[in-house]
Amino acid sequence: MQTLDRRVSALEAANPPAEELTIIRRIVWPGHLDAEIDHIRDDDGNEWTRQPRETEAAFTDRATSETRPNRRGIKSLIATTLELEHANN
């Protein structure tokens, strides 16, 4: 298994991802399709909360810039409206 790990590492080093990709999954609820997001989390368990007077675009940019891509160069985020998320649980 170590041999396979070394071979995969060598291939990844020789052929890094062409460019980084960010995927943001926006969770919405019926009747609240236009609700602005105020909470983002990534696959590593990191979470961000939107600051007062911070625009949605600035908030998304902040979370994206603070997230590290996985081995394939992909940043995966989930964006929600925290108030609606708690109301539905």
Secondary structure, 3 states (H helix, E strand, C coil): CHHHHHHHHHHHHHCCCCCCEEEEEECCCCCCCCCCCCEEEECCCCEEECCCCCCHHHHHHHHHHCCCCCCCCEEEEEEECHHHHHHCC
